[in-house]
Amino acid sequence: MLINVRRPNVGPVTHRQWLESEHERAVAALRGQYAAIPAGAPVRLAKSTSNLFRFRADQTGGLDVARFNRVLSVDAGARTAQVQGMTTYEDLVDATLPHGLMPLVVPQLKTITLGGAVAGLGIESSSFRNGLPHESVRELEVMTGDGEVVVVGPEDDLFRGFPNSYGTLGYALRLEIELEPVRPFVRLRHVPFADAAECAEVIAEVCAEGSYRGEPVDFVDGTVFTGREQYLTLADWADSAPFTSDYTGNDIYYRSIQRRSVDYLTARDYLWRWDTDWFWCSRAFGVQHPVVRRLVPKRYLRSDVYRKVVAWDRRHGFSDRLSRAVQEPVIQDVEIPVDRLAEFLDFFHREIGISPVWLCPVRLRDRGDGRRPGWPLYPMDPDVLYVNVGFWSTVSLRPDEELGSRNRLIEDKVTELGGHKSLYSDSYYGEEEFWENYNGPIYQDLKKRYDPAGRLPDLYAKCVLRR
């Protein structure tokens, strides 16, 4: 049965047809915008929001993709959804939860878009069983760098090369994605560990067995406060709850991890448990202080609000003027093989010193036949369980250190340990090393075929040179 969303006062078939027609008109208008750009001029998107942390000088113009922000349909029987590329996960979740469904992986921040999570990379606590968001895409409609609109599926080279291309091959206009059933509540168990090696061992065991001490585990992530205080949050679906917590107001989720051994959240609140405080980064804005917290309207306790403040600060250098030392932003997510996790954390505590740190296990998705097909621009070993390590703060540099030195130190360590680094933030790789890590030959072949005139920036220029 096909269930449509956002219905006006018309029949369901009529509304579906209207949405499809609206999408086709939006595609035609976008192609018209592309055609109006002078030949040889660079092409980019005009976006009012972003979850990237590669800040560039303000630019005007670009392709207006504001009309590509709808959930077109939800097919509850097939457990699929047709979604436009600029749709946020917040809107998608609001459309699917009433039907008892959710995307297989819901990135932590509400305003991450479907197209952004597929062209870049997303992750969350279901990734140990469902992989990355792009692995649940069935079909992808893309406007390529040469202005053509193509529809591709899992057997097509552009489909497989699109993840980690960051809009340098084209833009996702529509996606067909898989959904999975939800239950009303989620039970969370916060399990403490004083030793990183033991924590890593339990991650591997839980992800292999899907259980912990005989009880099911549907979601896994972790929080590292110090080298002697780290927690795994092992969560599972529940039909009922003796109580539910609310971390959208005065209470702060990550602090509850240290205080509670068991917690319960509604399904929706679990999916967005990290957004209210942008994990723990809201403390930089003072809104975790109890007095300030009570004064700030709840509608402003959101990751996208904090990100806008950071963007303003990067433009004006306000915090730099207040600091006595040079501050280097260290905002990264890296994937480390689980058997090297303790080694990486030891290095990180010693050389970087940011806390807390987020952990999230991820493995390429099993397609049901034992195969875990890879994705060429982010080549992960299908036989390896990785742990995403996320850290987002600044470090004070010594007088003899250059800006970027700590990020470069992390890049070198990640490579040494056989890991990978996401490209949503600053990168400092040399060009040859970059292409070794992100499969340069395959990328260049795709670039020649789908953006032969180079209207879009190439991946190295965009992610390292900030063009």
Long-range contacts (C-beta under 8 A, 24 or more apart in sequence): 1-75, 1-76, 1-77, 2-73, 2-75, 2-77, 3-73, 3-74, 3-75, 3-76, 3-99, 4-73, 4-74, 5-71, 5-73, 5-74, 5-95, 6-70, 6-71, 6-95, 16-72, 16-73, 19-70, 19-72, 19-73, 20-72, 22-67, 22-70, 23-68, 23-70, 23-72, 23-84, 23-173, 23-174, 26-67, 26-68, 26-84, 26-173, 27-141, 27-143, 27-149, 27-173, 29-67, 30-63, 30-64, 30-65, 30-67, 30-68, 30-143, 30-173, 31-143, 31-147, 31-149, 33-63, 33-64, 34-63, 34-143, 34-147, 35-147, 40-453, 40-455, 41-455, 42-455, 42-456, 42-457, 43-145, 43-455, 43-456, 44-167, 44-456, 44-457, 45-167, 45-171, 47-86, 49-111, 49-304, 49-307, 50-307, 51-109, 51-111, 51-112, 51-116, 51-303, 51-304, 51-307, 51-424, 52-120, 52-424, 52-425, 53-329, 53-331, 53-424, 53-425, 53-426, 54-424, 54-425, 54-426, 54-462, 54-463, 54-466, 55-311, 55-314, 55-315, 55-466, 56-466, 56-467, 58-315, 63-171, 65-171, 65-173, 68-115, 68-173, 68-174, 71-95, 71-96, 72-174, 74-99, 74-101, 74-179, 76-100, 76-101, 79-178, 79-179, 79-180, 79-181, 80-138, 80-176, 80-177, 80-178, 80-179, 81-176, 81-177, 81-179, 82-174, 82-175, 82-176, 83-114, 83-174, 83-175, 83-176, 83-177, 84-114, 84-173, 84-174, 84-175, 85-113, 85-114, 85-115, 85-171, 85-172, 85-173, 85-174, 85-175, 86-113, 86-114, 86-115, 87-113, 87-114, 88-112, 88-113, 88-114, 89-113, 89-114, 89-117, 90-272, 93-268, 93-271, 93-272, 96-179, 97-182, 97-267, 97-268, 100-181, 100-182, 101-179, 101-180, 101-181, 101-182, 102-179, 102-180, 102-182, 102-267, 102-271, 103-133, 103-136, 103-177, 103-178, 103-179, 103-180, 104-130, 104-131, 104-133, 104-135, 104-136, 104-177, 104-178, 104-179, 104-180, 105-130, 105-131, 105-132, 105-133, 105-135, 105-136, 106-271, 107-133, 108-272, 108-274, 108-275, 108-279, 108-303, 109-274, 109-275, 109-278, 109-303, 109-304, 110-272, 110-275, 110-302, 110-303, 110-304, 111-302, 111-303, 111-304, 114-172, 114-175, 114-177, 115-171, 115-172, 115-173, 115-175, 118-162, 118-163, 118-172, 118-175, 119-162, 119-163, 119-164, 119-165, 119-166, 119-167, 119-171, 119-172, 120-163, 120-164, 120-166, 120-422, 120-423, 120-424, 121-163, 121-164, 121-333, 121-378, 121-422, 121-423, 121-424, 123-333, 123-360, 123-362, 123-388, 124-219, 124-221, 124-360, 125-219, 125-220, 125-221, 125-233, 125-235, 125-360, 126-218, 126-219, 127-360, 127-361, 127-362, 127-363, 127-388, 128-206, 128-207, 128-220, 128-361, 128-362, 128-363, 128-385, 129-207, 129-210, 129-218, 129-363, 129-365, 130-180, 130-365, 131-362, 131-363, 131-364, 131-365, 131-372, 132-163, 132-362, 132-364, 132-365, 132-375, 134-162, 134-163, 134-375, 135-364, 135-365, 136-177, 136-178, 136-365, 137-175, 137-176, 137-177, 137-178, 138-176, 138-177, 138-178, 139-175, 139-176, 140-172, 140-174, 140-175, 140-176, 141-172, 141-173, 141-174, 141-175, 142-169, 142-170, 142-171, 142-172, 142-173, 143-170, 143-171, 143-173, 144-169, 144-170, 144-450, 144-451, 145-169, 145-170, 145-447, 145-450, 145-451, 145-452, 145-453, 145-454, 145-455, 145-456, 146-450, 146-451, 146-452, 146-453, 146-455, 147-455, 149-173, 154-373, 157-446, 158-446, 158-450, 160-373, 160-375, 160-376, 161-375, 161-376, 161-377, 161-442, 161-443, 161-446, 163-375, 163-377, 163-378, 164-375, 164-377, 164-378, 164-423, 164-438, 164-459, 165-377, 165-443, 165-446, 165-459, 166-423, 166-459, 166-462, 166-463, 167-456, 167-462, 168-447, 168-451, 168-456, 168-457, 168-458, 168-459, 168-462, 169-446, 169-447, 169-450, 169-451, 169-456, 170-450, 170-451, 170-456, 182-237, 182-267, 183-237, 183-238, 183-239, 183-267, 184-238, 184-239, 184-240, 184-241, 184-266, 184-267, 185-237, 185-238, 185-239, 185-240, 185-241, 185-244, 185-264, 185-265, 185-266, 185-267, 186-218, 186-219, 186-235, 186-236, 186-237, 186-238, 186-264, 186-265, 186-266, 186-267, 186-270, 187-235, 187-236, 187-237, 187-238, 187-241, 187-262, 187-263, 187-264, 188-233, 188-234, 188-235, 188-260, 188-262, 188-263, 188-264, 188-265, 188-270, 189-233, 189-234, 189-235, 189-261, 189-262, 190-231, 190-232, 190-233, 190-256, 190-257, 190-258, 190-260, 190-261, 190-262, 190-263, 191-231, 191-232, 191-233, 191-234, 191-261, 192-229, 192-230, 192-231, 193-230, 193-231, 193-232, 194-228, 194-229, 194-230, 195-228, 195-342, 196-224, 196-227, 196-230, 196-341, 196-342, 196-345, 196-346, 197-342, 199-230, 199-232, 199-341, 199-342, 199-359, 200-338, 200-339, 200-341, 200-342, 200-387, 202-232, 203-232, 203-338, 203-341, 203-359, 203-361, 203-385, 203-387, 204-338, 204-339, 204-385, 206-232, 206-234, 207-338, 207-361, 207-363, 207-385, 208-385, 219-270, 220-360, 220-361, 221-358, 221-359, 221-360, 221-361, 222-358, 222-359, 222-360, 223-254, 223-257, 223-356, 223-357, 223-358, 223-359, 224-345, 224-355, 224-356, 224-357, 224-358, 224-359, 225-258, 225-355, 225-356, 226-349, 226-355, 227-345, 227-346, 227-349, 229-258, 230-359, 231-257, 231-258, 232-359, 233-257, 235-270, 237-267, 238-264, 244-269, 245-269, 247-273, 247-276, 247-277, 248-272, 248-276, 248-298, 248-301, 249-293, 249-298, 249-301, 250-290, 250-293, 250-294, 252-276, 252-277, 252-280, 252-288, 253-277, 254-279, 254-280, 254-356, 274-303, 275-302, 275-303, 276-301, 276-302, 277-301, 278-303, 278-306, 278-307, 279-356, 279-358, 279-390, 279-392, 280-356, 281-306, 281-392, 281-393, 282-306, 284-393, 285-309, 323-396, 325-396, 325-397, 326-396, 326-397, 326-401, 326-403, 327-394, 327-395, 327-396, 327-397, 328-394, 328-395, 328-396, 328-397, 328-401, 328-403, 328-404, 328-405, 328-406, 328-407, 329-393, 329-394, 329-425, 329-426, 330-354, 330-391, 330-392, 330-393, 330-394, 330-395, 330-406, 330-407, 330-410, 331-391, 331-392, 331-393, 331-425, 331-426, 332-390, 332-391, 332-392, 332-407, 332-410, 332-421, 332-422, 332-425, 333-388, 333-389, 333-390, 333-421, 333-422, 333-424, 334-388, 334-389, 334-410, 334-414, 334-419, 334-420, 334-421, 334-422, 335-362, 335-380, 335-386, 335-387, 335-388, 335-389, 335-419, 335-420, 335-421, 335-422, 336-386, 336-387, 336-389, 336-414, 336-417, 336-419, 337-381, 337-384, 337-385, 337-386, 337-387, 337-417, 337-418, 337-419, 338-384, 338-385, 338-386, 338-387, 340-417, 340-418, 340-419, 341-387, 341-389, 343-417, 344-389, 344-413, 344-414, 344-417, 344-419, 345-389, 347-413, 348-389, 348-391, 348-410, 351-406, 351-409, 352-391, 352-395, 352-406, 352-409, 352-410, 353-395, 354-391, 354-392, 354-393, 354-395, 357-389, 357-390, 357-391, 358-388, 358-389, 358-390, 358-391, 359-387, 359-388, 359-389, 359-390, 360-387, 360-388, 360-390, 361-385, 361-386, 361-387, 361-388, 362-386, 362-387, 362-388, 376-439, 376-442, 376-443, 377-438, 377-439, 377-442, 377-443, 377-459, 378-420, 378-438, 379-420, 379-438, 379-439, 380-420, 381-418, 386-419, 386-420, 404-428, 423-459, 423-463, 427-463, 427-464, 428-464, 429-464, 431-460, 431-464, 434-460, 434-463, 434-464, 435-460
